[in-house]
Amino acid sequence: MFIRIEKAPEPTPVKVIGVFILALTAALLVAGGLFSVYGLNPLQNLGIVWQRTFGNSHGWSEIVRHATPLMVVGLGMLAGGRAQFWNLGAEGQMLVAAITASGIALFVDLPAPLVLPVMFLLGGLAAGLWALIPCLLKAKLGISEIITGLMMNYVAANLVDWLIQGPWRGAATMGYSYTDTFPKYAWLPLIPSTRVHWPTTVCGIALAITLHFLLFHTRLGFNIRVLGENPIAGRYVGLRAVRIFFWVGVLAGGMAGVAGVGEVAGVHHKLLAPQQITLGYGFASVIVALLARGEPLYVLGSSLLLGMILASSDVITVVLHLPAAVTNIFTGLILYFVVSADFFLHYRVRFERRYRRELETANC
């Protein structure tokens, strides 16, 4: 008896939910083995992680706090992916937007009500222009946007390091380098007793709705989808790849920029070390976009899923006092099982003998 793998019909919502629940369960079972290695009771400590993550308002606020930048950056990642532009430079784009927003908050004399809108506008614009470099290099010269995007992440990170250790170093800095604190009018409002900067969350939801409309109800969105699904056919019918990639770069980079501004204006209130600003959101958003399956509205759910994983990882580090490496393994296991589950949504395994019998019945 042989095993046959074949394409499955389009999965129903019930199948999608069921497969992901099974994937999460399998990941938690394997992760429980990590606790055993450290002499901890797996069930007891998984219960602690569950309670601290989902059993109180603080845990849910941390989920939303992580999900907010993942949602915004993931939307930009999805927009780029629709045109086969893989925006792995999102980390750098977040940092460029954070630099721009910090410069406005610290050094530009504007009326207080205008500061935050200008920070978001110019921060998003700066990030969009930063994203155009790998985007246009791909459209004009065929250079891989993955390589150029990754390289530009290091350029942006080193630029932040130079600023906070040099010309923008704060007057009260001790130990770690960072800038002076932003004035209060450059702080985003938070949901009380949380770290959730709700204007960025609302902006992300609005961007998801807008991007859905753009991709599926406008000519530009149609051109983006055609170019991504069949570039040769797109060029044959006269689509101008450079123009489309221009808008894709602005969209992808601009959304990453919104997340970068939200982090410095809503959480940190200063420019500080690159890894403290991005927290790896630029890379984790790749998973957010993949799980969304090309639909912007699904990003709202996939970003919450990743937010849950990151929030539970924080609990493992802070409450259970396990090393950061164990936290990374825990996060990686969950992501591995969740992403691998996508295979079972699109393919099914059948036994060859049964398959032949069905063919014979059909022929009769």
C-alpha positions as CSV (number, residue, x, y, z in Angstrom):
1,M,0.0,0.0,0.0
2,F,1.5,3.3,-1.1
3,I,0.9,6.8,0.2
4,R,-0.2,9.5,-2.3
5,I,0.0,13.2,-1.6
6,E,-2.4,15.3,-3.7
7,K,-3.8,18.8,-3.8
8,A,-6.8,19.3,-1.5
9,P,-9.8,21.4,-2.1
10,E,-9.9,25.0,-0.8
11,P,-10.1,24.6,3.0
12,T,-13.2,25.6,4.9
13,P,-12.9,28.0,7.9
14,V,-13.7,25.1,10.2
15,K,-10.8,23.1,8.8
16,V,-8.5,26.1,9.1
17,I,-9.4,26.6,12.7
18,G,-9.2,22.9,13.5
19,V,-5.8,22.4,11.9
20,F,-4.3,25.4,13.8
21,I,-5.7,24.3,17.1
22,L,-4.1,20.8,16.6
23,A,-0.8,22.5,15.6
24,L,-0.8,24.6,18.7
25,T,-1.6,21.6,20.9
26,A,1.3,19.6,19.3
27,A,3.7,22.6,19.9
28,L,2.7,22.9,23.5
29,L,3.2,19.2,24.1
30,V,6.7,19.3,22.6
31,A,7.4,22.6,24.5
32,G,6.4,20.8,27.7
33,G,9.4,18.6,27.3
34,L,11.6,21.7,27.6
35,F,10.2,22.3,31.1
36,S,11.0,18.7,32.0
37,V,14.7,19.2,31.0
38,Y,14.9,22.1,33.6
39,G,13.2,20.0,36.3
40,L,9.9,21.8,36.0
41,N,6.5,20.2,36.0
42,P,5.2,20.6,32.4
43,L,1.5,20.7,33.1
44,Q,1.9,23.0,36.1
45,N,4.1,25.5,34.3
46,L,2.2,25.5,31.1
47,G,-0.8,26.3,33.3
48,I,1.1,29.2,34.8
49,V,2.0,30.5,31.3
50,W,-1.6,30.1,30.2
51,Q,-2.9,31.9,33.3
52,R,-0.4,34.8,33.1
53,T,-1.0,35.3,29.3
54,F,-4.8,34.7,29.0
55,G,-6.2,34.8,32.5
56,N,-6.0,38.5,33.3
57,S,-6.3,41.9,31.7
58,H,-2.6,42.6,31.9
59,G,-1.8,39.4,29.9
60,W,-4.3,40.4,27.2
61,S,-3.0,43.9,27.0
62,E,0.5,42.6,26.4
63,I,-0.9,40.4,23.6
64,V,-2.4,43.5,22.0
65,R,0.8,45.5,22.7
66,H,2.8,43.0,20.7
67,A,0.1,42.4,18.0
68,T,-0.1,46.1,17.1
69,P,3.3,46.6,15.4
70,L,3.1,43.0,14.0
71,M,-0.3,43.9,12.5
72,V,0.9,47.2,10.8
73,V,4.2,45.7,9.6
74,G,2.5,42.5,8.5
75,L,0.1,44.5,6.3
76,G,3.0,46.1,4.5
77,M,4.7,42.7,4.2
78,L,1.4,41.3,2.7
79,A,1.1,44.2,0.2
80,G,4.7,43.6,-1.0
81,G,4.2,39.9,-1.2
82,R,1.2,40.3,-3.5
83,A,3.6,41.7,-6.0
84,Q,6.4,39.2,-5.2
85,F,8.3,41.9,-3.3
86,W,9.6,40.3,-0.1
87,N,10.2,43.1,2.2
88,L,12.8,41.7,4.6
89,G,14.0,45.3,5.1
90,A,11.1,46.1,7.4
91,E,13.3,46.3,10.5
92,G,15.4,49.0,8.9
93,Q,12.3,50.9,7.7
94,M,11.0,50.9,11.3
95,L,14.3,52.3,12.5
96,V,14.4,55.0,9.8
97,A,10.9,56.1,10.8
98,A,11.9,56.1,14.5
99,I,14.8,58.3,13.7
100,T,12.6,60.7,11.7
101,A,10.0,60.9,14.4
102,S,12.6,61.4,17.2
103,G,14.2,64.2,15.3
104,I,10.8,66.0,14.9
105,A,9.9,65.4,18.6
106,L,13.3,66.6,19.9
107,F,14.4,69.3,17.5
108,V,11.6,70.7,15.4
109,D,9.5,73.6,16.9
110,L,5.9,72.9,15.9
111,P,2.6,73.6,17.6
112,A,1.9,70.8,20.1
113,P,-1.3,69.4,18.3
114,L,0.7,69.0,15.1
115,V,3.7,67.1,16.4
116,L,2.3,63.6,16.5
117,P,0.5,63.8,13.1
118,V,3.7,65.2,11.5
119,M,5.8,62.4,13.2
120,F,3.6,59.7,11.7
121,L,3.4,61.4,8.3
122,L,7.1,62.1,7.8
123,G,8.1,58.9,9.6
124,G,6.0,56.8,7.2
125,L,7.2,58.8,4.2
126,A,10.9,58.3,5.2
127,A,10.4,54.6,5.7
128,G,8.6,54.4,2.3
129,L,11.5,56.1,0.6
130,W,13.9,53.8,2.3
131,A,12.0,50.8,1.0
132,L,12.0,52.2,-2.5
133,I,15.8,51.5,-2.8
134,P,15.6,47.7,-2.8
135,C,12.2,47.9,-4.6
136,L,13.5,49.9,-7.6
137,L,16.8,47.9,-7.7
138,K,14.7,44.8,-8.2
139,A,12.4,46.4,-10.8
140,K,15.2,48.1,-12.8
141,L,18.2,45.7,-12.4
142,G,16.7,42.5,-11.2
143,I,18.7,42.6,-7.9
144,S,17.2,40.5,-5.1
145,E,15.2,42.7,-2.7
146,I,15.9,40.1,0.0
147,I,19.7,40.7,0.0
148,T,19.4,44.5,-0.4
149,G,16.7,44.7,2.3
150,L,18.7,42.7,4.8
151,M,21.8,44.8,4.1
152,M,19.9,48.0,4.6
153,N,18.7,46.8,8.0
154,Y,22.3,47.0,9.2
155,V,22.7,50.5,7.7
156,A,19.7,51.8,9.6
157,A,20.7,50.0,12.9
158,N,24.2,51.5,12.7
159,L,22.7,54.9,12.0
160,V,20.6,54.7,15.1
161,D,23.7,53.6,17.2
162,W,25.7,56.5,15.9
163,L,23.0,59.0,16.7
164,I,22.3,57.8,20.3
165,Q,26.0,57.5,21.1
166,G,27.0,60.8,19.3
167,P,25.1,63.9,18.3
168,W,21.7,62.9,19.8
169,R,23.0,61.3,23.1
170,G,20.8,62.3,26.0
171,A,22.1,64.7,28.7
172,A,21.1,62.3,31.5
173,T,22.4,59.1,29.8
174,M,24.0,56.6,32.2
175,G,25.2,53.2,31.0
176,Y,23.0,52.5,27.9
177,S,22.8,55.1,25.2
178,Y,19.6,56.9,24.3
179,T,18.3,60.3,23.5
180,D,16.5,62.8,25.8
181,T,12.9,61.9,26.6
182,F,10.3,63.3,24.2
183,P,8.1,66.2,25.4
184,K,4.8,65.0,26.7
185,Y,2.9,66.3,23.7
186,A,4.9,63.8,21.5
187,W,3.7,60.8,23.5
188,L,0.9,58.6,22.2
189,P,-2.0,58.1,24.6
190,L,-2.2,54.6,26.2
191,I,-5.1,52.5,27.3
192,P,-5.0,53.1,31.1
193,S,-2.7,50.7,33.1
194,T,-1.4,49.1,29.9
195,R,1.4,49.7,27.3
196,V,-1.1,49.6,24.4
197,H,-0.9,52.8,22.4
198,W,-4.4,52.7,21.0
199,P,-4.0,55.2,18.2
200,T,-1.5,52.9,16.4
201,T,-3.9,49.9,17.0
202,V,-6.8,51.8,15.5
203,C,-4.6,53.0,12.6
204,G,-3.6,49.3,11.9
205,I,-7.3,48.2,11.8
206,A,-8.1,51.1,9.4
207,L,-5.0,50.2,7.3
208,A,-6.2,46.6,7.0
209,I,-9.6,47.7,5.7
210,T,-8.1,50.2,3.4
211,L,-5.6,47.7,2.0
212,H,-8.4,45.2,1.4
213,F,-10.3,47.8,-0.6
214,L,-7.1,48.8,-2.5
215,L,-6.2,45.2,-3.5
216,F,-9.6,44.0,-4.4
217,H,-11.6,47.0,-5.6
218,T,-9.1,49.3,-7.4
219,R,-7.2,49.2,-10.6
220,L,-3.8,49.6,-8.8
221,G,-4.7,46.6,-6.6
222,F,-5.6,44.5,-9.6
223,N,-2.3,45.4,-11.3
224,I,-0.4,44.5,-8.2
225,R,-2.1,41.1,-8.0
226,V,-1.6,40.3,-11.7
227,L,2.1,41.3,-11.5
228,G,2.6,39.1,-8.5
229,E,0.7,36.0,-9.7
230,N,2.0,36.1,-13.3
231,P,4.8,38.6,-14.0
232,I,5.3,37.5,-17.6
233,A,1.6,37.9,-18.4
234,G,1.5,41.2,-16.6
235,R,4.4,42.6,-18.7
236,Y,2.9,41.2,-21.9
237,V,-0.4,43.1,-21.4
238,G,1.5,46.3,-20.7
239,L,1.8,46.6,-17.0
240,R,4.6,48.9,-16.0
241,A,6.5,47.0,-13.3
242,V,8.6,50.0,-12.2
243,R,5.5,52.1,-11.5
244,I,3.8,49.3,-9.7
245,F,6.9,48.5,-7.6
246,F,7.1,52.2,-6.7
247,W,3.7,52.1,-5.1
248,V,4.4,48.7,-3.5
249,G,7.6,50.0,-1.9
250,V,5.8,53.1,-0.6
251,L,3.0,51.0,0.9
252,A,5.3,48.3,2.4
253,G,7.8,50.7,3.8
254,G,5.2,53.3,4.9
255,M,3.3,50.8,7.0
256,A,6.5,49.6,8.6
257,G,7.3,53.2,9.3
258,V,3.9,53.7,11.1
259,A,4.9,50.8,13.4
260,G,8.3,52.4,14.1
261,V,6.8,55.7,15.0
262,G,4.3,54.0,17.2
263,E,7.0,52.2,19.2
264,V,9.1,55.3,20.0
265,A,6.1,57.6,20.6
266,G,3.9,55.1,22.4
267,V,6.3,52.9,24.4
268,H,9.8,54.2,24.7
269,H,9.3,58.0,24.3
270,K,12.9,58.3,23.2
271,L,15.3,56.9,20.5
272,L,17.3,54.0,22.0
273,A,19.2,50.9,20.9
274,P,17.8,49.3,17.6
275,Q,17.0,45.9,19.1
276,Q,14.9,47.6,21.8
277,I,12.8,49.4,19.2
278,T,12.0,46.7,16.7
279,L,12.1,43.6,19.0
280,G,12.3,41.5,15.8
281,Y,8.9,42.6,14.6
282,G,10.1,43.1,11.1
283,F,11.0,39.4,10.7
284,A,8.1,38.0,12.7
285,S,5.7,39.9,10.5
286,V,6.7,37.6,7.6
287,I,4.9,34.8,9.5
288,V,1.9,37.2,10.1
289,A,1.7,37.9,6.3
290,L,2.0,34.2,5.4
291,L,-0.7,33.1,7.8
292,A,-3.0,35.8,6.4
293,R,-2.9,34.0,3.0
294,G,-3.0,37.2,1.0
295,E,-6.0,38.7,2.7
296,P,-5.4,41.9,4.6
297,L,-8.3,41.4,7.0
298,Y,-6.9,38.1,8.1
299,V,-3.8,40.0,9.3
300,L,-5.9,41.1,12.3
301,G,-6.1,37.5,13.4
302,S,-2.6,36.3,12.5
303,S,-1.0,39.3,14.3
304,L,-3.0,38.4,17.5
305,L,-1.7,34.8,17.2
306,L,1.9,36.0,17.0
307,G,1.2,38.5,19.8
308,M,0.0,35.6,22.0
309,I,3.2,33.7,21.3
310,L,5.4,36.7,22.1
311,A,3.5,37.5,25.3
312,S,3.7,34.0,26.5
313,S,7.4,34.0,25.8
314,D,7.8,37.0,28.1
315,V,6.0,35.1,30.8
316,I,8.4,32.2,30.5
317,T,11.4,34.6,30.9
318,V,10.1,36.8,33.7
319,V,7.9,34.4,35.7
320,L,9.6,31.0,35.2
321,H,13.1,32.5,35.1
322,L,14.1,30.4,32.2
323,P,17.0,31.5,29.9
324,A,16.2,33.7,26.9
325,A,17.4,30.8,24.7
326,V,14.6,28.6,26.0
327,T,12.1,31.3,25.3
328,N,13.4,31.5,21.7
329,I,13.1,27.7,21.3
330,F,9.5,27.8,22.7
331,T,8.6,30.6,20.3
332,G,10.3,28.8,17.4
333,L,8.5,25.5,18.1
334,I,5.1,27.2,18.0
335,L,5.9,29.0,14.8
336,Y,7.3,25.8,13.3
337,F,4.1,23.8,14.0
338,V,1.8,26.6,13.0
339,V,3.5,27.3,9.7
340,S,3.9,23.5,8.9
341,A,0.2,23.1,9.5
342,D,-0.4,25.1,6.3
343,F,0.7,22.0,4.4
344,F,-2.3,20.0,5.7
345,L,-4.6,22.8,4.6
346,H,-3.6,22.6,1.0
347,Y,-2.7,18.9,0.6
348,R,-4.1,15.6,1.7
349,V,-2.6,12.1,2.1
350,R,-4.4,9.2,0.5
351,F,-3.6,5.5,0.3
352,E,-2.8,4.3,-3.3
353,R,-5.0,1.2,-3.1
354,R,-8.1,3.2,-2.1
355,Y,-7.3,5.8,-4.7
356,R,-7.2,3.2,-7.5
357,R,-10.5,1.7,-6.4
358,E,-12.2,5.1,-6.5
359,L,-10.8,5.6,-10.1
360,E,-12.2,2.2,-11.2
361,T,-15.6,3.0,-9.7
362,A,-15.6,6.4,-11.4
363,N,-14.7,4.8,-14.8
364,C,-17.6,2.3,-14.4
